[in-house]
């Protein structure tokens, strides 16, 4: 069998600068995501001085600020936190789809990991579950994804 070179990221990163962009809409959910994100990053050794947090009105405003951070060349990863909960209008589909599409485009255009932790749920109960109860906390998951992607890209480069 031929030796295959394998490159994987891990959760041990140093000297990493991370930006976190949060939407204020559904703030009680997003604040729980943010707390878990910050806790996870700091427990992994990312210092508070290497983390920048910005708040925007809602999920549709997140991509512009994420793009600004990613394009600045100052950050190793950008985490997007928000909560879009389905209502009785098609607005949910527009907000969820457009924000996700934009975040993916930013990552590809800038080669900076953009971690999409904008919850898209049918109910408030589902959002609460993903912000720290039954389904864990997606903010903590986002922090781990950011660190793994930083590590992986550093190893590749």
N, CA, C and O atoms as a GROMACS GRO file, in nm:
protein
  628
    1UNK      N    1   0.084  -0.118   0.000
    1UNK     CA    2   0.000   0.000   0.000
    1UNK      C    3   0.089   0.125   0.000
    1UNK      O    4   0.192   0.128   0.067
    2UNK      N    5   0.048   0.223  -0.074
    2UNK     CA    6   0.123   0.349  -0.085
    2UNK      C    7   0.101   0.431   0.042
    2UNK      O    8  -0.009   0.436   0.096
    3UNK      N    9   0.209   0.495   0.089
    3UNK     CA   10   0.197   0.584   0.204
    3UNK      C   11   0.118   0.707   0.164
    3UNK      O   12   0.150   0.775   0.067
    4UNK      N   13   0.016   0.735   0.239
    4UNK     CA   14  -0.069   0.850   0.214
    4UNK      C   15  -0.040   0.954   0.320
    4UNK      O   16  -0.046   0.925   0.440
    5UNK      N   17  -0.008   1.073   0.277
    5UNK     CA   18   0.016   1.180   0.372
    5UNK      C   19  -0.118   1.232   0.422
    5UNK      O   20  -0.207   1.262   0.342
    6UNK      N   21  -0.132   1.240   0.551
    6UNK     CA   22  -0.256   1.284   0.612
    6UNK      C   23  -0.229   1.413   0.689
    6UNK      O   24  -0.135   1.421   0.767
    7UNK      N   25  -0.312   1.512   0.666
    7UNK     CA   26  -0.301   1.639   0.736
    7UNK      C   27  -0.434   1.668   0.803
    7UNK      O   28  -0.537   1.682   0.736
    8UNK      N   29  -0.432   1.676   0.935
    8UNK     CA   30  -0.553   1.705   1.011
    8UNK      C   31  -0.526   1.820   1.105
    8UNK      O   32  -0.413   1.841   1.150
    9UNK      N   33  -0.631   1.894   1.135
    9UNK     CA   34  -0.620   1.998   1.235
    9UNK      C   35  -0.644   1.941   1.373
    9UNK      O   36  -0.695   1.830   1.388
   10UNK      N   37  -0.607   2.018   1.474
   10UNK     CA   38  -0.635   1.979   1.612
   10UNK      C   39  -0.681   2.103   1.689
   10UNK      O   40  -0.700   2.209   1.629
   11UNK      N   41  -0.698   2.090   1.816
   11UNK     CA   42  -0.751   2.200   1.895
   11UNK      C   43  -0.643   2.277   1.970
   11UNK      O   44  -0.673   2.356   2.059
   12UNK      N   45  -0.518   2.253   1.932
   12UNK     CA   46  -0.409   2.324   1.999
   12UNK      C   47  -0.354   2.430   1.905
   12UNK      O   48  -0.278   2.400   1.813
   13UNK      N   49  -0.392   2.552   1.928
   13UNK     CA   50  -0.342   2.663   1.848
   13UNK      C   51  -0.286   2.769   1.941
   13UNK      O   52  -0.336   2.789   2.052
   14UNK      N   53  -0.184   2.836   1.895
   14UNK     CA   54  -0.129   2.946   1.974
   14UNK      C   55  -0.119   3.069   1.884
   14UNK      O   56  -0.116   3.059   1.761
   15UNK      N   57  -0.114   3.182   1.947
   15UNK     CA   58  -0.104   3.309   1.874
   15UNK      C   59  -0.213   3.322   1.768
   15UNK      O   60  -0.186   3.366   1.656
   16UNK      N   61  -0.333   3.286   1.803
   16UNK     CA   62  -0.443   3.296   1.709
   16UNK      C   63  -0.531   3.415   1.746
   16UNK      O   64  -0.563   3.437   1.863
   17UNK      N   65  -0.569   3.490   1.645
   17UNK     CA   66  -0.660   3.603   1.663
   17UNK      C   67  -0.794   3.564   1.602
   17UNK      O   68  -0.802   3.522   1.486
   18UNK      N   69  -0.898   3.578   1.683
   18UNK     CA   70  -1.030   3.534   1.640
   18UNK      C   71  -1.130   3.647   1.660
   18UNK      O   72  -1.135   3.709   1.766
   19UNK      N   73  -1.211   3.672   1.558
   19UNK     CA   74  -1.320   3.769   1.568
   19UNK      C   75  -1.450   3.692   1.581
   19UNK      O   76  -1.468   3.586   1.521
   20UNK      N   77  -1.541   3.746   1.660
   20UNK     CA   78  -1.673   3.687   1.679
   20UNK      C   79  -1.775   3.796   1.648
   20UNK      O   80  -1.771   3.904   1.705
   21UNK      N   81  -1.866   3.765   1.556
   21UNK     CA   82  -1.971   3.861   1.518
   21UNK      C   83  -2.104   3.801   1.562
   21UNK      O   84  -2.138   3.689   1.524
   22UNK      N   85  -2.179   3.877   1.641
   22UNK     CA   86  -2.305   3.828   1.694
   22UNK      C   87  -2.421   3.917   1.652
   22UNK      O   88  -2.407   4.039   1.643
   23UNK      N   89  -2.533   3.854   1.626
   23UNK     CA   90  -2.656   3.928   1.598
   23UNK      C   91  -2.730   3.954   1.728
   23UNK      O   92  -2.738   3.866   1.814
   24UNK      N   93  -2.785   4.073   1.743
   24UNK     CA   94  -2.862   4.106   1.864
   24UNK      C   95  -3.002   4.045   1.862
   24UNK      O   96  -3.061   4.022   1.968
   25UNK      N   97  -3.056   4.019   1.744
   25UNK     CA   98  -3.191   3.962   1.735
   25UNK      C   99  -3.191   3.825   1.802
   25UNK      O  100  -3.098   3.748   1.782
   26UNK      N  101  -3.293   3.795   1.879
   26UNK     CA  102  -3.297   3.674   1.962
   26UNK      C  103  -3.177   3.670   2.057
   26UNK      O  104  -3.114   3.566   2.077
   27UNK      N  105  -3.148   3.786   2.114
   27UNK     CA  106  -3.029   3.805   2.196
   27UNK      C  107  -3.014   3.711   2.312
   27UNK      O  108  -2.902   3.675   2.348
   28UNK      N  109  -3.123   3.670   2.374
   28UNK     CA  110  -3.111   3.579   2.489
   28UNK      C  111  -3.051   3.445   2.448
   28UNK      O  112  -2.985   3.380   2.529
   29UNK      N  113  -3.073   3.403   2.325
   29UNK     CA  114  -3.011   3.281   2.272
   29UNK      C  115  -2.866   3.309   2.234
   29UNK      O  116  -2.776   3.232   2.269
   30UNK      N  117  -2.845   3.417   2.164
   30UNK     CA  118  -2.712   3.450   2.112
   30UNK      C  119  -2.613   3.477   2.226
   30UNK      O  120  -2.496   3.439   2.215
   31UNK      N  121  -2.657   3.540   2.333
   31UNK     CA  122  -2.567   3.565   2.446
   31UNK      C  123  -2.517   3.435   2.508
   31UNK      O  124  -2.403   3.427   2.553
   32UNK      N  125  -2.602   3.333   2.511
   32UNK     CA  126  -2.559   3.202   2.560
   32UNK      C  127  -2.456   3.140   2.466
   32UNK      O  128  -2.358   3.079   2.511
   33UNK      N  129  -2.477   3.155   2.336
   33UNK     CA  130  -2.379   3.107   2.238
   33UNK      C  131  -2.246   3.180   2.255
   33UNK      O  132  -2.139   3.118   2.252
   34UNK      N  133  -2.253   3.312   2.273
   34UNK     CA  134  -2.130   3.391   2.288
   34UNK      C  135  -2.055   3.351   2.414
   34UNK      O  136  -1.933   3.336   2.411
   35UNK      N  137  -2.125   3.334   2.524
   35UNK     CA  138  -2.058   3.296   2.649
   35UNK      C  139  -1.984   3.164   2.633
   35UNK      O  140  -1.870   3.150   2.679
   36UNK      N  141  -2.047   3.067   2.568
   36UNK     CA  142  -1.982   2.937   2.547
   36UNK      C  143  -1.865   2.948   2.450
   36UNK      O  144  -1.763   2.881   2.468
   37UNK      N  145  -1.879   3.031   2.349
   37UNK     CA  146  -1.770   3.051   2.254
   37UNK      C  147  -1.648   3.107   2.325
   37UNK      O  148  -1.538   3.054   2.312
   38UNK      N  149  -1.668   3.213   2.400
   38UNK     CA  150  -1.557   3.278   2.470
   38UNK      C  151  -1.495   3.185   2.574
   38UNK      O  152  -1.372   3.178   2.585
   39UNK      N  153  -1.577   3.114   2.648
   39UNK     CA  154  -1.526   3.021   2.748
   39UNK      C  155  -1.441   2.913   2.684
   39UNK      O  156  -1.332   2.881   2.734
   40UNK      N  157  -1.487   2.856   2.574
   40UNK     CA  158  -1.414   2.749   2.506
   40UNK      C  159  -1.281   2.800   2.451
   40UNK      O  160  -1.179   2.734   2.465
   41UNK      N  161  -1.283   2.917   2.388
   41UNK     CA  162  -1.159   2.974   2.335
   41UNK      C  163  -1.058   2.999   2.446
   41UNK      O  164  -0.941   2.965   2.432
   42UNK      N  165  -1.104   3.059   2.554
   42UNK     CA  166  -1.012   3.093   2.663
   42UNK      C  167  -0.960   2.970   2.735
   42UNK      O  168  -0.845   2.966   2.776
   43UNK      N  169  -1.044   2.870   2.750
   43UNK     CA  170  -0.997   2.745   2.812
   43UNK      C  171  -0.891   2.676   2.726
   43UNK      O  172  -0.806   2.603   2.776
   44UNK      N  173  -0.897   2.700   2.596
   44UNK     CA  174  -0.800   2.641   2.504
   44UNK      C  175  -0.672   2.725   2.496
   44UNK      O  176  -0.578   2.687   2.426
   45UNK      N  177  -0.669   2.836   2.566
   45UNK     CA  178  -0.547   2.917   2.568
   45UNK      C  179  -0.548   3.040   2.481
   45UNK      O  180  -0.446   3.110   2.473
   46UNK      N  181  -0.658   3.070   2.416
   46UNK     CA  182  -0.668   3.193   2.339
   46UNK      C  183  -0.693   3.305   2.440
   46UNK      O  184  -0.790   3.301   2.515
   47UNK      N  185  -0.606   3.403   2.443
   47UNK     CA  186  -0.620   3.509   2.542
   47UNK      C  187  -0.730   3.607   2.504
   47UNK      O  188  -0.762   3.622   2.386
   48UNK      N  189  -0.787   3.672   2.604
   48UNK     CA  190  -0.896   3.765   2.577
   48UNK      C  191  -0.849   3.879   2.486
   48UNK      O  192  -0.930   3.934   2.411
   49UNK      N  193  -0.722   3.915   2.491
   49UNK     CA  194  -0.670   4.019   2.404
   49UNK      C  195  -0.662   3.978   2.258
   49UNK      O  196  -0.646   4.064   2.170
   50UNK      N  197  -0.674   3.849   2.231
   50UNK     CA  198  -0.670   3.798   2.093
   50UNK      C  199  -0.810   3.769   2.038
   50UNK      O  200  -0.824   3.713   1.929
   51UNK      N  201  -0.912   3.809   2.113
   51UNK     CA  202  -1.051   3.788   2.071
   51UNK      C  203  -1.118   3.924   2.058
   51UNK      O  204  -1.112   4.007   2.149
   52UNK      N  205  -1.182   3.945   1.945
   52UNK     CA  206  -1.259   4.068   1.921
   52UNK      C  207  -1.404   4.030   1.898
   52UNK      O  208  -1.433   3.940   1.820
   53UNK      N  209  -1.495   4.098   1.967
   53UNK     CA  210  -1.638   4.069   1.954
   53UNK      C  211  -1.709   4.193   1.902
   53UNK      O  212  -1.686   4.304   1.951
   54UNK      N  213  -1.794   4.174   1.802
   54UNK     CA  214  -1.878   4.282   1.749
   54UNK      C  215  -2.022   4.235   1.748
   54UNK      O  216  -2.052   4.119   1.721
   55UNK      N  217  -2.112   4.328   1.777
   55UNK     CA  218  -2.255   4.300   1.775
   55UNK      C  219  -2.319   4.377   1.660
   55UNK      O  220  -2.288   4.494   1.637
   56UNK      N  221  -2.408   4.311   1.589
   56UNK     CA  222  -2.483   4.373   1.479
   56UNK      C  223  -2.632   4.348   1.503
   56UNK      O  224  -2.666   4.265   1.587
   57UNK      N  225  -2.720   4.417   1.431
   57UNK     CA  226  -2.863   4.400   1.457
   57UNK      C  227  -2.914   4.257   1.441
   57UNK      O  228  -2.986   4.208   1.528
   58UNK      N  229  -2.880   4.189   1.332
   58UNK     CA  230  -2.935   4.056   1.310
   58UNK      C  231  -2.853   3.974   1.213
   58UNK      O  232  -2.744   4.015   1.172
   59UNK      N  233  -2.907   3.859   1.176
   59UNK     CA  234  -2.833   3.763   1.093
   59UNK      C  235  -2.795   3.817   0.956
   59UNK      O  236  -2.689   3.781   0.904
   60UNK      N  237  -2.877   3.901   0.896
   60UNK     CA  238  -2.844   3.953   0.763
   60UNK      C  239  -2.731   4.055   0.768
   60UNK      O  240  -2.666   4.080   0.666
   61UNK      N  241  -2.707   4.115   0.883
   61UNK     CA  242  -2.597   4.211   0.896
   61UNK      C  243  -2.465   4.144   0.931
   61UNK      O  244  -2.359   4.204   0.916
   62UNK      N  245  -2.471   4.022   0.978
   62UNK     CA  246  -2.350   3.951   1.020
   62UNK      C  247  -2.247   3.938   0.907
   62UNK      O  248  -2.130   3.968   0.930
   63UNK      N  249  -2.285   3.895   0.786
   63UNK     CA  250  -2.183   3.872   0.682
   63UNK      C  251  -2.097   3.993   0.647
   63UNK      O  252  -1.978   3.977   0.620
   64UNK      N  253  -2.152   4.113   0.646
   64UNK     CA  254  -2.072   4.231   0.612
   64UNK      C  255  -1.960   4.252   0.712
   64UNK      O  256  -1.847   4.281   0.673
   65UNK      N  257  -1.989   4.237   0.840
   65UNK     CA  258  -1.886   4.256   0.942
   65UNK      C  259  -1.788   4.139   0.941
   65UNK      O  260  -1.668   4.159   0.959
   66UNK      N  261  -1.838   4.018   0.919
   66UNK     CA  262  -1.750   3.902   0.905
   66UNK      C  263  -1.653   3.925   0.789
   66UNK      O  264  -1.533   3.899   0.802
   67UNK      N  265  -1.704   3.972   0.677
   67UNK     CA  266  -1.619   3.999   0.560
   67UNK      C  267  -1.512   4.103   0.592
   67UNK      O  268  -1.397   4.088   0.552
   68UNK      N  269  -1.550   4.206   0.664
   68UNK     CA  270  -1.455   4.311   0.700
   68UNK      C  271  -1.343   4.255   0.787
   68UNK      O  272  -1.226   4.285   0.764
   69UNK      N  273  -1.378   4.174   0.886
   69UNK     CA  274  -1.276   4.111   0.970
   69UNK      C  275  -1.188   4.017   0.888
   69UNK      O  276  -1.066   4.023   0.897
   70UNK      N  277  -1.250   3.931   0.808
   70UNK     CA  278  -1.174   3.832   0.731
   70UNK      C  279  -1.080   3.899   0.631
   70UNK      O  280  -0.966   3.855   0.614
   71UNK      N  281  -1.126   4.004   0.566
   71UNK     CA  282  -1.045   4.071   0.465
   71UNK      C  283  -0.935   4.158   0.525
   71UNK      O  284  -0.844   4.199   0.454
   72UNK      N  285  -0.943   4.187   0.652
   72UNK     CA  286  -0.846   4.276   0.716
   72UNK      C  287  -0.706   4.214   0.725
   72UNK      O  288  -0.607   4.286   0.736
   73UNK      N  289  -0.698   4.082   0.720
   73UNK     CA  290  -0.570   4.015   0.735
   73UNK      C  291  -0.523   4.007   0.879
   73UNK      O  292  -0.411   3.962   0.905
   74UNK      N  293  -0.604   4.050   0.973
   74UNK     CA  294  -0.565   4.053   1.114
   74UNK      C  295  -0.615   3.933   1.194
   74UNK      O  296  -0.575   3.913   1.308
   75UNK      N  297  -0.703   3.853   1.133
   75UNK     CA  298  -0.767   3.745   1.209
   75UNK      C  299  -0.743   3.611   1.142
   75UNK      O  300  -0.740   3.599   1.020
   76UNK      N  301  -0.727   3.509   1.227
   76UNK     CA  302  -0.705   3.373   1.179
   76UNK      C  303  -0.836   3.299   1.153
   76UNK      O  304  -0.840   3.202   1.078
   77UNK      N  305  -0.944   3.346   1.216
   77UNK     CA  306  -1.077   3.288   1.194
   77UNK      C  307  -1.181   3.389   1.240
   77UNK      O  308  -1.153   3.477   1.322
   78UNK      N  309  -1.301   3.374   1.186
   78UNK     CA  310  -1.414   3.458   1.226
   78UNK      C  311  -1.531   3.366   1.255
   78UNK      O  312  -1.564   3.277   1.175
   79UNK      N  313  -1.595   3.387   1.369
   79UNK     CA  314  -1.710   3.308   1.410
   79UNK      C  315  -1.834   3.394   1.402
   79UNK      O  316  -1.837   3.506   1.454
   80UNK      N  317  -1.937   3.344   1.336
   80UNK     CA  318  -2.066   3.413   1.325
   80UNK      C  319  -2.166   3.346   1.417
   80UNK      O  320  -2.190   3.226   1.406
   81UNK      N  321  -2.226   3.424   1.508
   81UNK     CA  322  -2.325   3.371   1.602
   81UNK      C  323  -2.457   3.444   1.583
   81UNK      O  324  -2.460   3.567   1.578
   82UNK      N  325  -2.564   3.370   1.573
   82UNK     CA  326  -2.694   3.432   1.560
   82UNK      C  327  -2.802   3.327   1.581
   82UNK      O  328  -2.774   3.209   1.601
   83UNK      N  329  -2.926   3.372   1.577
   83UNK     CA  330  -3.039   3.280   1.592
   83UNK      C  331  -3.153   3.328   1.504
   83UNK      O  332  -3.205   3.439   1.521
   84UNK      N  333  -3.191   3.243   1.410
   84UNK     CA  334  -3.305   3.271   1.322
   84UNK      C  335  -3.409   3.164   1.352
   84UNK      O  336  -3.386   3.045   1.328
   85UNK      N  337  -3.522   3.208   1.403
   85UNK     CA  338  -3.627   3.114   1.443
   85UNK      C  339  -3.746   3.132   1.350
   85UNK      O  340  -3.794   3.244   1.329
   86UNK      N  341  -3.793   3.021   1.294
   86UNK     CA  342  -3.901   3.026   1.195
   86UNK      C  343  -4.025   3.093   1.254
   86UNK      O  344  -4.066   3.067   1.366
   87UNK      N  345  -4.082   3.181   1.174
   87UNK     CA  346  -4.208   3.244   1.210
   87UNK      C  347  -4.315   3.202   1.111
   87UNK      O  348  -4.305   3.096   1.049
   88UNK      N  349  -4.415   3.283   1.096
   88UNK     CA  350  -4.526   3.246   1.008
   88UNK      C  351  -4.512   3.304   0.868
   88UNK      O  352  -4.605   3.295   0.788
   89UNK      N  353  -4.396   3.365   0.838
   89UNK     CA  354  -4.375   3.421   0.705
   89UNK      C  355  -4.253   3.356   0.640
   89UNK      O  356  -4.177   3.289   0.709
   90UNK      N  357  -4.233   3.374   0.512
   90UNK     CA  358  -4.117   3.317   0.444
   90UNK      C  359  -3.986   3.391   0.474
   90UNK      O  360  -3.881   3.354   0.421
   91UNK      N  361  -3.991   3.493   0.557
   91UNK     CA  362  -3.871   3.571   0.592
   91UNK      C  363  -3.760   3.480   0.646
   91UNK      O  364  -3.643   3.504   0.619
   92UNK      N  365  -3.797   3.378   0.722
   92UNK     CA  366  -3.700   3.284   0.778
   92UNK      C  367  -3.611   3.225   0.670
   92UNK      O  368  -3.489   3.222   0.684
   93UNK      N  369  -3.673   3.177   0.563
   93UNK     CA  370  -3.598   3.112   0.456
   93UNK      C  371  -3.500   3.207   0.390
   93UNK      O  372  -3.388   3.169   0.356
   94UNK      N  373  -3.541   3.331   0.372
   94UNK     CA  374  -3.453   3.431   0.312
   94UNK      C  375  -3.335   3.460   0.402
   94UNK      O  376  -3.221   3.457   0.357
   95UNK      N  377  -3.362   3.487   0.528
   95UNK     CA  378  -3.255   3.523   0.622
   95UNK      C  379  -3.159   3.406   0.642
   95UNK      O  380  -3.037   3.424   0.636
   96UNK      N  381  -3.212   3.288   0.664
   96UNK     CA  382  -3.127   3.172   0.687
   96UNK      C  383  -3.042   3.141   0.564
   96UNK      O  384  -2.921   3.119   0.576
   97UNK      N  385  -3.104   3.138   0.448
   97UNK     CA  386  -3.032   3.104   0.326
   97UNK      C  387  -2.929   3.207   0.285
   97UNK      O  388  -2.816   3.173   0.250
   98UNK      N  389  -2.968   3.333   0.288
   98UNK     CA  390  -2.876   3.439   0.244
   98UNK      C  391  -2.757   3.455   0.337
   98UNK      O  392  -2.645   3.476   0.291
   99UNK      N  393  -2.780   3.447   0.467
   99UNK     CA  394  -2.667   3.461   0.560
   99UNK      C  395  -2.570   3.344   0.544
   99UNK      O  396  -2.449   3.365   0.545
  100UNK      N  397  -2.621   3.224   0.531
  100UNK     CA  398  -2.534   3.107   0.514
  100UNK      C  399  -2.456   3.114   0.384
  100UNK      O  400  -2.336   3.085   0.380
  101UNK      N  401  -2.522   3.153   0.278
  101UNK     CA  402  -2.457   3.164   0.147
  101UNK      C  403  -2.345   3.269   0.151
  101UNK      O  404  -2.236   3.247   0.100
  102UNK      N  405  -2.374   3.382   0.213
  102UNK     CA  406  -2.275   3.488   0.221
  102UNK      C  407  -2.154   3.445   0.303
  102UNK      O  408  -2.040   3.473   0.265
  103UNK      N  409  -2.177   3.378   0.415
  103UNK     CA  410  -2.064   3.337   0.500
  103UNK      C  411  -1.974   3.238   0.427
  103UNK      O  412  -1.852   3.246   0.437
  104UNK      N  413  -2.033   3.144   0.354
  104UNK     CA  414  -1.953   3.050   0.276
  104UNK      C  415  -1.871   3.121   0.170
  104UNK      O  416  -1.754   3.088   0.150
  105UNK      N  417  -1.930   3.219   0.105
  105UNK     CA  418  -1.859   3.295   0.002
  105UNK      C  419  -1.741   3.372   0.060
  105UNK      O  420  -1.635   3.381  -0.002
  106UNK      N  421  -1.760   3.427   0.178
  106UNK     CA  422  -1.652   3.505   0.242
  106UNK      C  423  -1.534   3.415   0.273
  106UNK      O  424  -1.420   3.452   0.247
  107UNK      N  425  -1.560   3.298   0.327
  107UNK     CA  426  -1.451   3.206   0.358
  107UNK      C  427  -1.373   3.169   0.233
  107UNK      O  428  -1.250   3.167   0.235
  108UNK      N  429  -1.443   3.139   0.125
  108UNK     CA  430  -1.376   3.102   0.002
  108UNK      C  431  -1.300   3.218  -0.060
  108UNK      O  432  -1.192   3.199  -0.116
  109UNK      N  433  -1.354   3.337  -0.051
  109UNK     CA  434  -1.289   3.454  -0.111
  109UNK      C  435  -1.167   3.500  -0.033
  109UNK      O  436  -1.073   3.556  -0.091
  110UNK      N  437  -1.167   3.479   0.098
  110UNK     CA  438  -1.058   3.532   0.181
  110UNK      C  439  -0.960   3.426   0.230
  110UNK      O  440  -0.852   3.460   0.279
  111UNK      N  441  -0.996   3.300   0.218
  111UNK     CA  442  -0.918   3.189   0.274
  111UNK      C  443  -0.903   3.199   0.425
  111UNK      O  444  -0.806   3.148   0.482
  112UNK      N  445  -0.997   3.264   0.489
  112UNK     CA  446  -1.003   3.271   0.635
  112UNK      C  447  -1.120   3.185   0.678
  112UNK      O  448  -1.231   3.200   0.625
  113UNK      N  449  -1.099   3.094   0.774
  113UNK     CA  450  -1.212   3.014   0.821
  113UNK      C  451  -1.324   3.102   0.876
  113UNK      O  452  -1.301   3.186   0.963
  114UNK      N  453  -1.442   3.081   0.825
  114UNK     CA  454  -1.562   3.149   0.873
  114UNK      C  455  -1.653   3.039   0.927
  114UNK      O  456  -1.700   2.953   0.853
  115UNK      N  457  -1.675   3.044   1.057
  115UNK     CA  458  -1.754   2.941   1.121
  115UNK      C  459  -1.897   2.991   1.137
  115UNK      O  460  -1.922   3.090   1.206
  116UNK      N  461  -1.989   2.923   1.072
  116UNK     CA  462  -2.128   2.963   1.074
  116UNK      C  463  -2.200   2.896   1.190
  116UNK      O  464  -2.235   2.778   1.184
  117UNK      N  465  -2.222   2.973   1.296
  117UNK     CA  466  -2.299   2.924   1.410
  117UNK      C  467  -2.425   3.008   1.426
  117UNK      O  468  -2.465   3.044   1.536
  118UNK      N  469  -2.486   3.039   1.312
  118UNK     CA  470  -2.616   3.104   1.314
  118UNK      C  471  -2.719   2.993   1.320
  118UNK      O  472  -2.740   2.921   1.223
  119UNK      N  473  -2.782   2.980   1.436
  119UNK     CA  474  -2.883   2.876   1.451
  119UNK      C  475  -3.001   2.905   1.360
  119UNK      O  476  -3.044   3.020   1.348
  120UNK      N  477  -3.053   2.803   1.297
  120UNK     CA  478  -3.175   2.815   1.218
  120UNK      C  479  -3.268   2.705   1.267
  120UNK      O  480  -3.248   2.587   1.237
  121UNK      N  481  -3.368   2.745   1.342
  121UNK     CA  482  -3.456   2.646   1.405
  121UNK      C  483  -3.602   2.675   1.374
  121UNK      O  484  -3.640   2.787   1.339
  122UNK      N  485  -3.683   2.573   1.389
  122UNK     CA  486  -3.827   2.588   1.368
  122UNK      C  487  -3.895   2.649   1.489
  122UNK      O  488  -3.997   2.717   1.476
  123UNK      N  489  -3.839   2.625   1.609
  123UNK     CA  490  -3.905   2.670   1.731
  123UNK      C  491  -3.805   2.732   1.828
  123UNK      O  492  -3.685   2.709   1.818
  124UNK      N  493  -3.856   2.809   1.919
  124UNK     CA  494  -3.774   2.867   2.024
  124UNK      C  495  -3.714   2.757   2.111
  124UNK      O  496  -3.601   2.769   2.159
  125UNK      N  497  -3.789   2.650   2.131
  125UNK     CA  498  -3.740   2.539   2.213
  125UNK      C  499  -3.617   2.474   2.148
  125UNK      O  500  -3.522   2.439   2.218
  126UNK      N  501  -3.618   2.460   2.017
  126UNK     CA  502  -3.502   2.404   1.947
  126UNK      C  503  -3.381   2.497   1.962
  126UNK      O  504  -3.269   2.450   1.979
  127UNK      N  505  -3.404   2.625   1.956
  127UNK     CA  506  -3.294   2.721   1.972
  127UNK      C  507  -3.235   2.711   2.112
  127UNK      O  508  -3.113   2.710   2.129
  128UNK      N  509  -3.320   2.703   2.211
  128UNK     CA  510  -3.273   2.690   2.350
  128UNK      C  511  -3.193   2.562   2.367
  128UNK      O  512  -3.090   2.562   2.434
  129UNK      N  513  -3.239   2.452   2.307
  129UNK     CA  514  -3.166   2.325   2.315
  129UNK      C  515  -3.025   2.338   2.258
  129UNK      O  516  -2.932   2.277   2.311
  130UNK      N  517  -3.009   2.414   2.152
  130UNK     CA  518  -2.878   2.427   2.086
  130UNK      C  519  -2.790   2.534   2.151
  130UNK      O  520  -2.673   2.548   2.116
  131UNK      N  521  -2.847   2.608   2.245
  131UNK     CA  522  -2.772   2.713   2.312
  131UNK      C  523  -2.735   2.673   2.455
  131UNK      O  524  -2.709   2.759   2.539
  132UNK      N  525  -2.734   2.542   2.482
  132UNK     CA  526  -2.682   2.502   2.611
  132UNK      C  527  -2.759   2.397   2.687
  132UNK      O  528  -2.728   2.373   2.804
  133UNK      N  529  -2.857   2.333   2.627
  133UNK     CA  530  -2.925   2.227   2.701
  133UNK      C  531  -2.901   2.093   2.634
  133UNK      O  532  -2.787   2.049   2.624
  134UNK      N  533  -3.005   2.026   2.588
  134UNK     CA  534  -2.994   1.890   2.535
  134UNK      C  535  -2.893   1.873   2.423
  134UNK      O  536  -2.819   1.775   2.420
  135UNK      N  537  -2.888   1.966   2.331
  135UNK     CA  538  -2.802   1.952   2.214
  135UNK      C  539  -2.666   2.016   2.234
  135UNK      O  540  -2.594   2.040   2.137
  136UNK      N  541  -2.628   2.043   2.358
  136UNK     CA  542  -2.500   2.108   2.384
  136UNK      C  543  -2.511   2.256   2.353
  136UNK      O  544  -2.620   2.313   2.350
  137UNK      N  545  -2.398   2.318   2.330
  137UNK     CA  546  -2.398   2.460   2.297
  137UNK      C  547  -2.321   2.479   2.167
  137UNK      O  548  -2.202   2.450   2.160
  138UNK      N  549  -2.390   2.525   2.065
  138UNK     CA  550  -2.328   2.541   1.934
  138UNK      C  551  -2.222   2.650   1.933
  138UNK      O  552  -2.139   2.655   1.842
  139UNK      N  553  -2.223   2.739   2.032
  139UNK     CA  554  -2.116   2.837   2.044
  139UNK      C  555  -1.984   2.770   2.079
  139UNK      O  556  -1.879   2.805   2.023
  140UNK      N  557  -1.988   2.675   2.170
  140UNK     CA  558  -1.868   2.599   2.205
  140UNK      C  559  -1.820   2.519   2.084
  140UNK      O  560  -1.700   2.512   2.057
  141UNK      N  561  -1.914   2.458   2.012
  141UNK     CA  562  -1.878   2.383   1.891
  141UNK      C  563  -1.811   2.474   1.788
  141UNK      O  564  -1.715   2.435   1.722
  142UNK      N  565  -1.862   2.596   1.775
  142UNK     CA  566  -1.805   2.691   1.679
  142UNK      C  567  -1.662   2.727   1.717
  142UNK      O  568  -1.575   2.736   1.630
  143UNK      N  569  -1.637   2.747   1.846
  143UNK     CA  570  -1.501   2.778   1.891
  143UNK      C  571  -1.406   2.664   1.858
  143UNK      O  572  -1.294   2.688   1.812
  144UNK      N  573  -1.449   2.541   1.882
  144UNK     CA  574  -1.364   2.426   1.851
  144UNK      C  575  -1.340   2.414   1.702
  144UNK      O  576  -1.229   2.381   1.659
  145UNK      N  577  -1.442   2.439   1.621
  145UNK     CA  578  -1.425   2.435   1.476
  145UNK      C  579  -1.325   2.540   1.429
  145UNK      O  580  -1.242   2.513   1.343
  146UNK      N  581  -1.334   2.659   1.486
  146UNK     CA  582  -1.241   2.766   1.449
  146UNK      C  583  -1.098   2.725   1.479
  146UNK      O  584  -1.009   2.742   1.395
  147UNK      N  585  -1.075   2.672   1.598
  147UNK     CA  586  -0.939   2.631   1.634
  147UNK      C  587  -0.888   2.518   1.546
  147UNK      O  588  -0.771   2.518   1.506
  148UNK      N  589  -0.974   2.422   1.516
  148UNK     CA  590  -0.933   2.311   1.430
  148UNK      C  591  -0.898   2.360   1.289
  148UNK      O  592  -0.801   2.315   1.230
  149UNK      N  593  -0.978   2.450   1.237
  149UNK     CA  594  -0.951   2.504   1.103
  149UNK      C  595  -0.823   2.588   1.099
  149UNK      O  596  -0.748   2.581   1.002
  150UNK      N  597  -0.799   2.667   1.203
  150UNK     CA  598  -0.674   2.744   1.211
  150UNK      C  599  -0.557   2.648   1.210
  150UNK      O  600  -0.461   2.666   1.135
  151UNK      N  601  -0.564   2.545   1.293
  151UNK     CA  602  -0.458   2.446   1.301
  151UNK      C  603  -0.435   2.376   1.167
  151UNK      O  604  -0.321   2.362   1.122
  152UNK      N  605  -0.544   2.334   1.104
  152UNK     CA  606  -0.532   2.264   0.976
  152UNK      C  607  -0.468   2.352   0.868
  152UNK      O  608  -0.377   2.309   0.798
  153UNK      N  609  -0.516   2.475   0.856
  153UNK     CA  610  -0.461   2.564   0.753
  153UNK      C  611  -0.314   2.596   0.780
  153UNK      O  612  -0.236   2.608   0.686
  154UNK      N  613  -0.277   2.610   0.905
  154UNK     CA  614  -0.136   2.633   0.935
  154UNK      C  615  -0.051   2.515   0.896
  154UNK      O  616   0.060   2.532   0.845
  155UNK      N  617  -0.102   2.395   0.918
  155UNK     CA  618  -0.026   2.275   0.880
  155UNK      C  619  -0.015   2.262   0.727
  155UNK      O  620   0.089   2.222   0.676
  156UNK      N  621  -0.120   2.297   0.656
  156UNK     CA  622  -0.117   2.288   0.510
  156UNK      C  623  -0.022   2.392   0.453
  156UNK      O  624   0.054   2.363   0.360
  157UNK      N  625  -0.026   2.512   0.508
  157UNK     CA  626   0.059   2.620   0.458
  157UNK      C  627   0.200   2.608   0.510
  157UNK      O  628   0.286   2.690   0.478
   0.00000   0.00000   0.00000
